Amino acid sequence: MVLAVVFAAFGQSERGSERRPRMSQEERLKAIEVIETQLAKLKEAPQMQRPTGGFADMSEEEKTKFTEQMRKVRQEQQKVFQTILAQVYRLQGRRPPEEEGVQYVIVNTTDLKSIQESATKEKATETVQLIERLIARASGQGRFRGGQTGSGQR
């Protein structure tokens, strides 16, 4: 499942020219402003406190209501996180996901390394190569080019 998310987020080949136009200063400032606005939303968001006495003292109706409130808070936070990530990716010069339902994700390279080791054991060489490219991209060593790295490396 992790691979599906990672491949969906990063595995799409980049279209167009090798060099994308840089963002103007105005566009960068606008992206930063959006990030600041979203951070303010996180700061202002209500924090759900666990009920005194825990869930054992709550009725089923109270538990259901509390769970629904928590779900709504998490959904709103997720929207804010996605907006922030989208702006960070824009600042990095990356394109937004083109497929519906695809989201930006933050992946710990340690997690990728364990998946890479598993793929190596299973002799899934293409998967190993894709993960190596993701790790290199995440560390700023290269760019993913739909199956090839090349002159587009940084």
Contacts in CASP RR format, 6 or more apart in sequence:
PFRMAT RR
TARGET T0000
AUTHOR 0000-0000-0000
METHOD contacts of the structure
MODEL  1
MVLAVVFAAFGQSERGSERRPRMSQEERLKAIEVIETQLAKLKEAPQMQR
PTGGFADMSEEEKTKFTEQMRKVRQEQQKVFQTILAQVYRLQGRRPPEEE
GVQYVIVNTTDLKSIQESATKEKATETVQLIERLIARASGQGRFRGGQTG
SGQR
2 107 0 8 1.000
2 111 0 8 1.000
2 115 0 8 1.000
3 115 0 8 1.000
3 127 0 8 1.000
5 105 0 8 1.000
6 105 0 8 1.000
6 107 0 8 1.000
6 112 0 8 1.000
6 134 0 8 1.000
7 130 0 8 1.000
8 97 0 8 1.000
8 99 0 8 1.000
8 102 0 8 1.000
9 97 0 8 1.000
9 102 0 8 1.000
9 103 0 8 1.000
9 104 0 8 1.000
9 105 0 8 1.000
10 134 0 8 1.000
10 137 0 8 1.000
10 144 0 8 1.000
11 130 0 8 1.000
11 144 0 8 1.000
11 146 0 8 1.000
12 97 0 8 1.000
12 98 0 8 1.000
12 99 0 8 1.000
12 146 0 8 1.000
13 145 0 8 1.000
13 146 0 8 1.000
13 147 0 8 1.000
14 95 0 8 1.000
14 143 0 8 1.000
14 144 0 8 1.000
14 145 0 8 1.000
14 146 0 8 1.000
18 151 0 8 1.000
18 152 0 8 1.000
20 93 0 8 1.000
22 93 0 8 1.000
23 31 0 8 1.000
23 90 0 8 1.000
23 91 0 8 1.000
23 93 0 8 1.000
27 90 0 8 1.000
28 91 0 8 1.000
31 87 0 8 1.000
31 90 0 8 1.000
31 91 0 8 1.000
32 87 0 8 1.000
32 91 0 8 1.000
34 83 0 8 1.000
34 87 0 8 1.000
35 84 0 8 1.000
35 87 0 8 1.000
35 88 0 8 1.000
38 80 0 8 1.000
38 83 0 8 1.000
38 84 0 8 1.000
38 87 0 8 1.000
39 84 0 8 1.000
41 76 0 8 1.000
41 80 0 8 1.000
42 77 0 8 1.000
42 80 0 8 1.000
45 73 0 8 1.000
45 76 0 8 1.000
45 77 0 8 1.000
45 80 0 8 1.000
46 73 0 8 1.000
48 66 0 8 1.000
48 69 0 8 1.000
48 70 0 8 1.000
48 73 0 8 1.000
51 57 0 8 1.000
51 58 0 8 1.000
51 62 0 8 1.000
51 66 0 8 1.000
55 63 0 8 1.000
55 66 0 8 1.000
58 66 0 8 1.000
82 103 0 8 1.000
82 104 0 8 1.000
85 103 0 8 1.000
85 104 0 8 1.000
85 105 0 8 1.000
85 106 0 8 1.000
86 96 0 8 1.000
86 104 0 8 1.000
89 95 0 8 1.000
89 96 0 8 1.000
89 104 0 8 1.000
90 96 0 8 1.000
97 103 0 8 1.000
97 104 0 8 1.000
107 134 0 8 1.000
107 138 0 8 1.000
109 135 0 8 1.000
109 138 0 8 1.000
109 139 0 8 1.000
112 131 0 8 1.000
112 134 0 8 1.000
112 135 0 8 1.000
112 138 0 8 1.000
113 135 0 8 1.000
115 131 0 8 1.000
116 128 0 8 1.000
116 131 0 8 1.000
116 132 0 8 1.000
116 135 0 8 1.000
119 127 0 8 1.000
119 128 0 8 1.000
119 131 0 8 1.000
120 128 0 8 1.000
129 147 0 8 1.000
130 147 0 8 1.000
133 142 0 8 1.000
133 144 0 8 1.000
133 147 0 8 1.000
133 149 0 8 1.000
134 144 0 8 1.000
136 142 0 8 1.000
136 149 0 8 1.000
137 143 0 8 1.000
137 144 0 8 1.000
140 154 0 8 1.000
141 153 0 8 1.000
141 154 0 8 1.000
142 149 0 8 1.000
142 152 0 8 1.000
142 153 0 8 1.000
142 154 0 8 1.000
143 149 0 8 1.000
143 152 0 8 1.000
143 153 0 8 1.000
143 154 0 8 1.000
145 152 0 8 1.000
END
